[in-house]
C-alpha cells in the first residue's frame, strides 16, 4: 500500500515481506546514539567553560592575595618612611634655625659696614668742600701777593721821585715787607693744610676700598655657608636614614613649642587618641616607665614645628636631653 510518505525504516522489509510503519531497531539505536553524542558534546563544552571560569577565579584570587600582601607591605613601609621623614624634618628645621641665626648676624654686620661707609662718604664730601674753600683762599692770597708786589713797585718809584720822604717810605716799605712775609707764611700754612687734607682724602678712599672688600668677603662667606648647609643637609640625609629607624619600635611622640605663657610640651604614646599637655617632669616620668618596659625598642619622636618660637640652642638641647636618656638609638 503506497501512502506517498517514505518509510522510517528505509527499504527494510517488514513482517511478512511488506513495508512496516514502525521504525526498525537500528533506526532507534542510531537516534539514541546521536542524542547521546549531542548531550556528551554539550556537557564537554559546558565542563570546559566551567574549568576556564574556575581557573580565572583562582587566578583572580591569587592576584588579589598578592595585591593585598603588596599593599600591606607598602603601608608598613610608608609608615616607617613617614616616621623617619618627620624626625629628619625636625632635625633639618634645627639646622635651618641655626643657619638663619648665622645669616641674621651676617646681615647685621653688613648693615653696620654700610652705615660706616655712608658716614665715611659724608666725611669725604665735607673734606672736599673744605679743600675747595682752601683752594679759594689760596687764590685770594695769590691775588693779594700780586697786589702787594704792585704796591712795592709803586713805592720804589715813589722813593726814586721823593727822596725827601725816604725815611717814611722806608718804614712803610719795611711794614709792607713784614706783611708780605706774614702773607707768605699764611700761604705756606694753607698749602700744607691742603696737602694734609689731600692725604686724608686719599686715606679715606683707601679705607672705603677696604670696606668694600670686606663686604665682598662677607658675601662670599655667606654664599659659602649656604653651600656648606646644603652639603651638610645632603650628607645628613644620607647618614641618618639608614642609621635610625622606627621600624618595629614602640614610638612615643613629644611636641615642643614656646607659647605666650611659656614653653608647651605635648605628649602621646601608642594607645592615646590625641596629644596631652604635660610638664617636662611628667613627660620624663612616662618615658622612664616606657624605657623600663620596652628597653631597646623605645623610639622617641621629637616634633618641633616651623613656628615653634624656639632658638636653635633651645630646641637642640631639649631634643638631645630626651634622646640621650630614653631613645633606643642613643642607648
LUMFI-880549 format. One record per residue (C-alpha): residue number from 1; residue in three letters; x, y, z. Coordinates in nm, 3 decimals, m for minus. Layout:
LUMFI-880549
+-----+-----+---------+---------+---------+
!   i !  aa !      c1 !      c2 !      c3 !
+-----+-----+---------+---------+---------+
! NUM ! Ala !       X !       Y !       Z !
...
+-----+-----+---------+---------+---------+
This chain:
LUMFI-880549
+-----+-----+---------+---------+---------+
!   i !  aa !      c1 !      c2 !      c3 !
+-----+-----+---------+---------+---------+
!   1 ! Unk !   0.000 !   0.000 !   0.000 !
!   2 ! Unk !   0.151 !   0.329 !  m0.117 !
!   3 ! Unk !   0.066 !   0.633 !   0.102 !
!   4 ! Unk !   0.311 !   0.882 !  m0.053 !
!   5 ! Unk !   0.546 !   0.901 !   0.255 !
!   6 ! Unk !   0.887 !   0.733 !   0.279 !
!   7 ! Unk !   0.925 !   0.462 !   0.531 !
!   8 ! Unk !   1.113 !   0.543 !   0.855 !
!   9 ! Unk !   1.289 !   0.212 !   0.832 !
!  10 ! Unk !   1.422 !   0.283 !   0.488 !
!  11 ! Unk !   1.396 !  m0.001 !   0.246 !
!  12 ! Unk !   1.391 !  m0.270 !   0.520 !
!  13 ! Unk !   1.113 !  m0.520 !   0.472 !
!  14 ! Unk !   0.861 !  m0.560 !   0.746 !
!  15 ! Unk !   0.699 !  m0.865 !   0.878 !
!  16 ! Unk !   0.552 !  m1.073 !   0.603 !
!  17 ! Unk !   0.767 !  m0.900 !   0.335 !
!  18 ! Unk !   0.567 !  m0.571 !   0.338 !
!  19 ! Unk !   0.684 !  m0.219 !   0.433 !
!  20 ! Unk !   0.618 !  m0.162 !   0.805 !
!  21 ! Unk !   0.501 !   0.166 !   0.970 !
!  22 ! Unk !   0.714 !   0.118 !   1.287 !
!  23 ! Unk !   1.087 !   0.208 !   1.281 !
!  24 ! Unk !   1.342 !  m0.062 !   1.296 !
!  25 ! Unk !   1.570 !  m0.128 !   1.600 !
!  26 ! Unk !   1.871 !   0.005 !   1.408 !
!  27 ! Unk !   1.699 !   0.339 !   1.349 !
!  28 ! Unk !   1.607 !   0.369 !   1.718 !
!  29 ! Unk !   1.963 !   0.294 !   1.828 !
!  30 ! Unk !   2.102 !   0.542 !   1.579 !
!  31 ! Unk !   1.874 !   0.816 !   1.714 !
!  32 ! Unk !   1.968 !   0.729 !   2.073 !
!  33 ! Unk !   2.339 !   0.734 !   1.980 !
!  34 ! Unk !   2.305 !   1.075 !   1.816 !
!  35 ! Unk !   2.121 !   1.213 !   2.121 !
!  36 ! Unk !   2.392 !   1.072 !   2.348 !
!  37 ! Unk !   2.670 !   1.226 !   2.136 !
!  38 ! Unk !   2.498 !   1.563 !   2.132 !
!  39 ! Unk !   2.443 !   1.556 !   2.510 !
!  40 ! Unk !   2.804 !   1.450 !   2.563 !
!  41 ! Unk !   2.930 !   1.732 !   2.341 !
!  42 ! Unk !   2.716 !   1.983 !   2.531 !
!  43 ! Unk !   2.844 !   1.852 !   2.865 !
!  44 ! Unk !   3.207 !   1.862 !   2.747 !
!  45 ! Unk !   3.170 !   2.219 !   2.626 !
!  46 ! Unk !   2.994 !   2.321 !   2.949 !
!  47 ! Unk !   3.260 !   2.150 !   3.163 !
!  48 ! Unk !   3.534 !   2.322 !   2.963 !
!  49 ! Unk !   3.370 !   2.659 !   3.026 !
!  50 ! Unk !   3.332 !   2.577 !   3.396 !
!  51 ! Unk !   3.701 !   2.478 !   3.417 !
!  52 ! Unk !   3.804 !   2.802 !   3.242 !
!  53 ! Unk !   3.589 !   3.008 !   3.479 !
!  54 ! Unk !   3.734 !   2.817 !   3.777 !
!  55 ! Unk !   4.088 !   2.885 !   3.656 !
!  56 ! Unk !   4.009 !   3.255 !   3.610 !
!  57 ! Unk !   3.860 !   3.268 !   3.962 !
!  58 ! Unk !   4.170 !   3.100 !   4.110 !
!  59 ! Unk !   4.399 !   3.339 !   3.918 !
!  60 ! Unk !   4.192 !   3.637 !   4.033 !
!  61 ! Unk !   4.208 !   3.518 !   4.394 !
!  62 ! Unk !   4.585 !   3.473 !   4.363 !
!  63 ! Unk !   4.627 !   3.825 !   4.215 !
!  64 ! Unk !   4.401 !   3.974 !   4.487 !
!  65 ! Unk !   4.606 !   3.796 !   4.755 !
!  66 ! Unk !   4.932 !   3.925 !   4.605 !
!  67 ! Unk !   4.789 !   4.277 !   4.580 !
!  68 ! Unk !   4.673 !   4.259 !   4.946 !
!  69 ! Unk !   5.018 !   4.145 !   5.062 !
!  70 ! Unk !   5.190 !   4.412 !   4.849 !
!  71 ! Unk !   4.953 !   4.680 !   4.983 !
!  72 ! Unk !   5.017 !   4.570 !   5.343 !
!  73 ! Unk !   5.394 !   4.584 !   5.289 !
!  74 ! Unk !   5.371 !   4.923 !   5.119 !
!  75 ! Unk !   5.156 !   5.060 !   5.403 !
!  76 ! Unk !   5.409 !   4.939 !   5.663 !
!  77 ! Unk !   5.699 !   5.084 !   5.460 !
!  78 ! Unk !   5.514 !   5.416 !   5.417 !
!  79 ! Unk !   5.452 !   5.440 !   5.793 !
!  80 ! Unk !   5.822 !   5.382 !   5.859 !
!  81 ! Unk !   5.919 !   5.636 !   5.595 !
!  82 ! Unk !   5.673 !   5.887 !   5.739 !
!  83 ! Unk !   5.820 !   5.847 !   6.091 !
!  84 ! Unk !   6.176 !   5.879 !   5.959 !
!  85 ! Unk !   6.082 !   6.175 !   5.739 !
!  86 ! Unk !   5.918 !   6.359 !   6.030 !
!  87 ! Unk !   6.223 !   6.300 !   6.251 !
!  88 ! Unk !   6.458 !   6.411 !   5.972 !
!  89 ! Unk !   6.237 !   6.714 !   5.912 !
!  90 ! Unk !   6.264 !   6.816 !   6.279 !
!  91 ! Unk !   6.643 !   6.785 !   6.276 !
!  92 ! Unk !   6.666 !   6.978 !   5.949 !
!  93 ! Unk !   6.449 !   7.251 !   6.100 !
!  94 ! Unk !   6.704 !   7.279 !   6.380 !
!  95 ! Unk !   6.981 !   7.312 !   6.125 !
!  96 ! Unk !   6.781 !   7.570 !   5.939 !
!  97 ! Unk !   6.721 !   7.771 !   6.259 !
!  98 ! Unk !   7.095 !   7.778 !   6.323 !
!  99 ! Unk !   7.175 !   7.887 !   5.969 !
! 100 ! Unk !   6.907 !   8.156 !   5.985 !
! 101 ! Unk !   7.059 !   8.293 !   6.306 !
! 102 ! Unk !   7.403 !   8.298 !   6.143 !
! 103 ! Unk !   7.252 !   8.465 !   5.838 !
! 104 ! Unk !   7.088 !   8.735 !   6.055 !
! 105 ! Unk !   7.422 !   8.802 !   6.230 !
! 106 ! Unk !   7.593 !   8.836 !   5.892 !
! 107 ! Unk !   7.321 !   9.076 !   5.772 !
! 108 ! Unk !   7.363 !   9.284 !   6.088 !
! 109 ! Unk !   7.738 !   9.308 !   6.028 !
! 110 ! Unk !   7.677 !   9.407 !   5.665 !
! 111 ! Unk !   7.433 !   9.682 !   5.771 !
! 112 ! Unk !   7.689 !   9.815 !   6.020 !
! 113 ! Unk !   7.953 !   9.820 !   5.746 !
! 114 ! Unk !   7.715 !  10.001 !   5.511 !
! 115 ! Unk !   7.644 !  10.259 !   5.783 !
! 116 ! Unk !   8.020 !  10.310 !   5.830 !
! 117 ! Unk !   8.065 !  10.353 !   5.454 !
! 118 ! Unk !   7.785 !  10.612 !   5.441 !
! 119 ! Unk !   7.947 !  10.802 !   5.731 !
! 120 ! Unk !   8.285 !  10.795 !   5.558 !
! 121 ! Unk !   8.129 !  10.918 !   5.234 !
! 122 ! Unk !   7.976 !  11.213 !   5.423 !
! 123 ! Unk !   8.315 !  11.290 !   5.577 !
! 124 ! Unk !   8.471 !  11.266 !   5.232 !
! 125 ! Unk !   8.215 !  11.516 !   5.099 !
! 126 ! Unk !   8.289 !  11.755 !   5.387 !
! 127 ! Unk !   8.663 !  11.727 !   5.328 !
! 128 ! Unk !   8.621 !  11.800 !   4.958 !
! 129 ! Unk !   8.416 !  12.109 !   5.043 !
! 130 ! Unk !   8.685 !  12.220 !   5.288 !
! 131 ! Unk !   8.953 !  12.162 !   5.025 !
! 132 ! Unk !   8.759 !  12.371 !   4.776 !
! 133 ! Unk !   8.735 !  12.653 !   5.028 !
! 134 ! Unk !   9.110 !  12.624 !   5.098 !
! 135 ! Unk !   9.186 !  12.649 !   4.728 !
! 136 ! Unk !   8.966 !  12.958 !   4.703 !
! 137 ! Unk !   9.153 !  13.115 !   4.993 !
! 138 ! Unk !   9.484 !  13.025 !   4.827 !
! 139 ! Unk !   9.375 !  13.201 !   4.507 !
! 140 ! Unk !   9.276 !  13.506 !   4.709 !
! 141 ! Unk !   9.616 !  13.505 !   4.882 !
! 142 ! Unk !   9.791 !  13.491 !   4.544 !
! 143 ! Unk !   9.588 !  13.788 !   4.427 !
! 144 ! Unk !   9.685 !  13.971 !   4.743 !
! 145 ! Unk !  10.053 !  13.889 !   4.680 !
! 146 ! Unk !  10.028 !  14.026 !   4.328 !
! 147 ! Unk !   9.864 !  14.339 !   4.462 !
! 148 ! Unk !  10.136 !  14.374 !   4.728 !
! 149 ! Unk !  10.409 !  14.339 !   4.463 !
! 150 ! Unk !  10.247 !  14.616 !   4.262 !
! 151 ! Unk !  10.240 !  14.833 !   4.569 !
! 152 ! Unk !  10.612 !  14.761 !   4.631 !
! 153 ! Unk !  10.697 !  14.870 !   4.277 !
! 154 ! Unk !  10.493 !  15.183 !   4.325 !
! 155 ! Unk !  10.680 !  15.253 !   4.649 !
! 156 ! Unk !  11.014 !  15.213 !   4.472 !
! 157 ! Unk !  10.910 !  15.466 !   4.213 !
! 158 ! Unk !  10.796 !  15.698 !   4.486 !
! 159 ! Unk !  11.134 !  15.655 !   4.661 !
! 160 ! Unk !  11.315 !  15.747 !   4.338 !
! 161 ! Unk !  11.098 !  16.055 !   4.292 !
! 162 ! Unk !  11.053 !  16.158 !   4.651 !
! 163 ! Unk !  11.388 !  16.131 !   4.822 !
! 164 ! Unk !  11.282 !  16.373 !   5.087 !
! 165 ! Unk !  11.032 !  16.124 !   5.220 !
! 166 ! Unk !  11.291 !  15.843 !   5.218 !
! 167 ! Unk !  11.273 !  15.763 !   5.589 !
! 168 ! Unk !  10.896 !  15.748 !   5.593 !
! 169 ! Unk !  10.887 !  15.546 !   5.275 !
! 170 ! Unk !  11.149 !  15.304 !   5.412 !
! 171 ! Unk !  10.934 !  15.246 !   5.722 !
! 172 ! Unk !  10.636 !  15.187 !   5.502 !
! 173 ! Unk !  10.847 !  14.957 !   5.290 !
! 174 ! Unk !  10.958 !  14.757 !   5.597 !
! 175 ! Unk !  10.599 !  14.731 !   5.707 !
! 176 ! Unk !  10.499 !  14.609 !   5.364 !
! 177 ! Unk !  10.777 !  14.352 !   5.371 !
! 178 ! Unk !  10.658 !  14.229 !   5.711 !
! 179 ! Unk !  10.307 !  14.196 !   5.576 !
! 180 ! Unk !  10.442 !  14.016 !   5.273 !
! 181 ! Unk !  10.635 !  13.772 !   5.494 !
! 182 ! Unk !  10.323 !  13.711 !   5.702 !
! 183 ! Unk !  10.121 !  13.653 !   5.388 !
! 184 ! Unk !  10.382 !  13.411 !   5.258 !
! 185 ! Unk !  10.376 !  13.221 !   5.587 !
! 186 ! Unk !   9.998 !  13.206 !   5.568 !
! 187 ! Unk !  10.022 !  13.079 !   5.212 !
! 188 ! Unk !  10.269 !  12.806 !   5.315 !
! 189 ! Unk !  10.047 !  12.712 !   5.608 !
! 190 ! Unk !   9.742 !  12.691 !   5.382 !
! 191 ! Unk !   9.942 !  12.487 !   5.130 !
! 192 ! Unk !  10.048 !  12.239 !   5.399 !
! 193 ! Unk !   9.690 !  12.219 !   5.527 !
! 194 ! Unk !   9.567 !  12.149 !   5.174 !
! 195 ! Unk !   9.828 !  11.874 !   5.131 !
! 196 ! Unk !   9.725 !  11.720 !   5.462 !
! 197 ! Unk !   9.360 !  11.728 !   5.361 !
! 198 ! Unk !   9.452 !  11.567 !   5.029 !
! 199 ! Unk !   9.632 !  11.290 !   5.218 !
! 200 ! Unk !   9.327 !  11.246 !   5.441 !
! 201 ! Unk !   9.108 !  11.214 !   5.132 !
! 202 ! Unk !   9.341 !  10.951 !   4.987 !
! 203 ! Unk !   9.340 !  10.761 !   5.318 !
! 204 ! Unk !   8.959 !  10.772 !   5.336 !
! 205 ! Unk !   8.937 !  10.645 !   4.979 !
! 206 ! Unk !   9.165 !  10.355 !   5.070 !
! 207 ! Unk !   8.954 !  10.281 !   5.378 !
! 208 ! Unk !   8.641 !  10.282 !   5.162 !
! 209 ! Unk !   8.804 !  10.036 !   4.923 !
! 210 ! Unk !   8.898 !   9.809 !   5.216 !
! 211 ! Unk !   8.542 !   9.824 !   5.347 !
! 212 ! Unk !   8.407 !   9.728 !   5.004 !
! 213 ! Unk !   8.648 !   9.434 !   5.001 !
! 214 ! Unk !   8.529 !   9.330 !   5.347 !
! 215 ! Unk !   8.167 !   9.345 !   5.228 !
! 216 ! Unk !   8.253 !   9.124 !   4.931 !
! 217 ! Unk !   8.429 !   8.887 !   5.171 !
! 218 ! Unk !   8.119 !   8.874 !   5.392 !
! 219 ! Unk !   7.902 !   8.799 !   5.090 !
! 220 ! Unk !   8.137 !   8.520 !   4.982 !
! 221 ! Unk !   8.134 !   8.379 !   5.335 !
! 222 ! Unk !   7.755 !   8.389 !   5.330 !
! 223 ! Unk !   7.745 !   8.202 !   4.999 !
! 224 ! Unk !   7.997 !   7.952 !   5.139 !
! 225 ! Unk !   7.779 !   7.899 !   5.447 !
! 226 ! Unk !   7.478 !   7.836 !   5.227 !
! 227 ! Unk !   7.676 !   7.585 !   5.020 !
! 228 ! Unk !   7.805 !   7.415 !   5.336 !
! 229 ! Unk !   7.449 !   7.395 !   5.467 !
! 230 ! Unk !   7.326 !   7.224 !   5.152 !
! 231 ! Unk !   7.623 !   6.983 !   5.163 !
! 232 ! Unk !   7.568 !   6.903 !   5.529 !
! 233 ! Unk !   7.197 !   6.863 !   5.464 !
! 234 ! Unk !   7.254 !   6.610 !   5.182 !
! 235 ! Unk !   7.518 !   6.418 !   5.381 !
! 236 ! Unk !   7.297 !   6.418 !   5.687 !
! 237 ! Unk !   7.004 !   6.277 !   5.491 !
! 238 ! Unk !   7.231 !   6.003 !   5.357 !
! 239 ! Unk !   7.366 !   5.918 !   5.703 !
! 240 ! Unk !   7.058 !   5.947 !   5.924 !
! 241 ! Unk !   6.815 !   5.738 !   5.720 !
! 242 ! Unk !   6.988 !   5.401 !   5.748 !
! 243 ! Unk !   7.121 !   5.467 !   6.097 !
! 244 ! Unk !   6.800 !   5.532 !   6.293 !
! 245 ! Unk !   6.467 !   5.373 !   6.205 !
! 246 ! Unk !   6.124 !   5.349 !   6.366 !
! 247 ! Unk !   6.063 !   5.006 !   6.214 !
! 248 ! Unk !   5.932 !   4.764 !   6.474 !
! 249 ! Unk !   5.977 !   5.019 !   6.753 !
! 250 ! Unk !   5.746 !   5.150 !   7.024 !
! 251 ! Unk !   5.704 !   5.515 !   6.923 !
! 252 ! Unk !   5.649 !   5.790 !   7.182 !
! 253 ! Unk !   5.587 !   6.140 !   7.039 !
! 254 ! Unk !   5.687 !   6.466 !   7.213 !
! 255 ! Unk !   5.566 !   6.801 !   7.067 !
! 256 ! Unk !   5.758 !   7.110 !   7.188 !
! 257 ! Unk !   5.687 !   7.483 !   7.124 !
! 258 ! Unk !   5.724 !   7.816 !   7.304 !
! 259 ! Unk !   5.384 !   7.977 !   7.373 !
! 260 ! Unk !   5.291 !   8.317 !   7.512 !
! 261 ! Unk !   5.259 !   8.172 !   7.864 !
! 262 ! Unk !   5.587 !   7.979 !   7.839 !
! 263 ! Unk !   5.711 !   7.651 !   7.694 !
! 264 ! Unk !   5.438 !   7.399 !   7.598 !
! 265 ! Unk !   5.507 !   7.023 !   7.587 !
! 266 ! Unk !   5.254 !   6.778 !   7.444 !
! 267 ! Unk !   5.293 !   6.401 !   7.472 !
! 268 ! Unk !   5.137 !   6.098 !   7.301 !
! 269 ! Unk !   5.219 !   5.725 !   7.309 !
! 270 ! Unk !   5.056 !   5.424 !   7.138 !
! 271 ! Unk !   4.702 !   5.385 !   7.268 !
! 272 ! Unk !   4.646 !   5.761 !   7.315 !
! 273 ! Unk !   4.388 !   5.917 !   7.084 !
! 274 ! Unk !   4.544 !   6.265 !   7.097 !
! 275 ! Unk !   4.829 !   6.467 !   7.250 !
! 276 ! Unk !   4.823 !   6.553 !   7.621 !
! 277 ! Unk !   4.975 !   6.876 !   7.756 !
! 278 ! Unk !   5.221 !   6.777 !   8.032 !
! 279 ! Unk !   5.512 !   6.920 !   8.224 !
! 280 ! Unk !   5.868 !   6.814 !   8.143 !
! 281 ! Unk !   5.889 !   6.615 !   8.469 !
! 282 ! Unk !   5.571 !   6.419 !   8.384 !
! 283 ! Unk !   5.697 !   6.351 !   8.030 !
! 284 ! Unk !   6.028 !   6.217 !   8.163 !
! 285 ! Unk !   5.840 !   6.005 !   8.418 !
! 286 ! Unk !   5.636 !   5.840 !   8.142 !
! 287 ! Unk !   5.939 !   5.793 !   7.919 !
! 288 ! Unk !   6.127 !   5.632 !   8.211 !
! 289 ! Unk !   5.841 !   5.385 !   8.257 !
! 290 ! Unk !   5.834 !   5.308 !   7.882 !
! 291 ! Unk !   6.211 !   5.258 !   7.883 !
! 292 ! Unk !   6.185 !   5.005 !   8.167 !
! 293 ! Unk !   5.906 !   4.822 !   7.980 !
! 294 ! Unk !   6.035 !   4.829 !   7.620 !
! 295 ! Unk !   6.410 !   4.879 !   7.661 !
! 296 ! Unk !   6.585 !   4.897 !   7.326 !
! 297 ! Unk !   6.255 !   4.913 !   7.133 !
! 298 ! Unk !   6.163 !   5.265 !   7.255 !
! 299 ! Unk !   6.172 !   5.523 !   6.973 !
! 300 ! Unk !   6.136 !   5.884 !   7.095 !
! 301 ! Unk !   6.000 !   6.110 !   6.820 !
! 302 ! Unk !   6.064 !   6.483 !   6.884 !
! 303 ! Unk !   5.834 !   6.720 !   6.687 !
! 304 ! Unk !   5.938 !   7.088 !   6.660 !
! 305 ! Unk !   5.722 !   7.286 !   6.411 !
! 306 ! Unk !   5.841 !   7.577 !   6.197 !
! 307 ! Unk !   5.661 !   7.837 !   6.410 !
! 308 ! Unk !   5.778 !   7.692 !   6.742 !
! 309 ! Unk !   5.934 !   8.023 !   6.859 !
! 310 ! Unk !   6.243 !   7.836 !   6.984 !
! 311 ! Unk !   6.604 !   7.921 !   6.910 !
! 312 ! Unk !   6.838 !   7.660 !   6.769 !
! 313 ! Unk !   7.015 !   7.606 !   7.103 !
! 314 ! Unk !   6.688 !   7.569 !   7.297 !
! 315 ! Unk !   6.542 !   7.318 !   7.051 !
! 316 ! Unk !   6.866 !   7.119 !   7.021 !
! 317 ! Unk !   6.922 !   7.096 !   7.399 !
! 318 ! Unk !   6.564 !   6.976 !   7.454 !
! 319 ! Unk !   6.590 !   6.714 !   7.178 !
! 320 ! Unk !   6.933 !   6.593 !   7.282 !
! 321 ! Unk !   6.841 !   6.560 !   7.652 !
! 322 ! Unk !   6.540 !   6.335 !   7.576 !
! 323 ! Unk !   6.706 !   6.127 !   7.305 !
! 324 ! Unk !   7.019 !   6.058 !   7.509 !
! 325 ! Unk !   6.815 !   5.948 !   7.813 !
! 326 ! Unk !   6.541 !   5.740 !   7.655 !
! 327 ! Unk !   6.576 !   5.673 !   7.278 !
! 328 ! Unk !   6.698 !   5.327 !   7.176 !
! 329 ! Unk !   6.950 !   5.464 !   6.927 !
! 330 ! Unk !   7.138 !   5.665 !   7.191 !
! 331 ! Unk !   7.147 !   5.382 !   7.446 !
+-----+-----+---------+---------+---------+
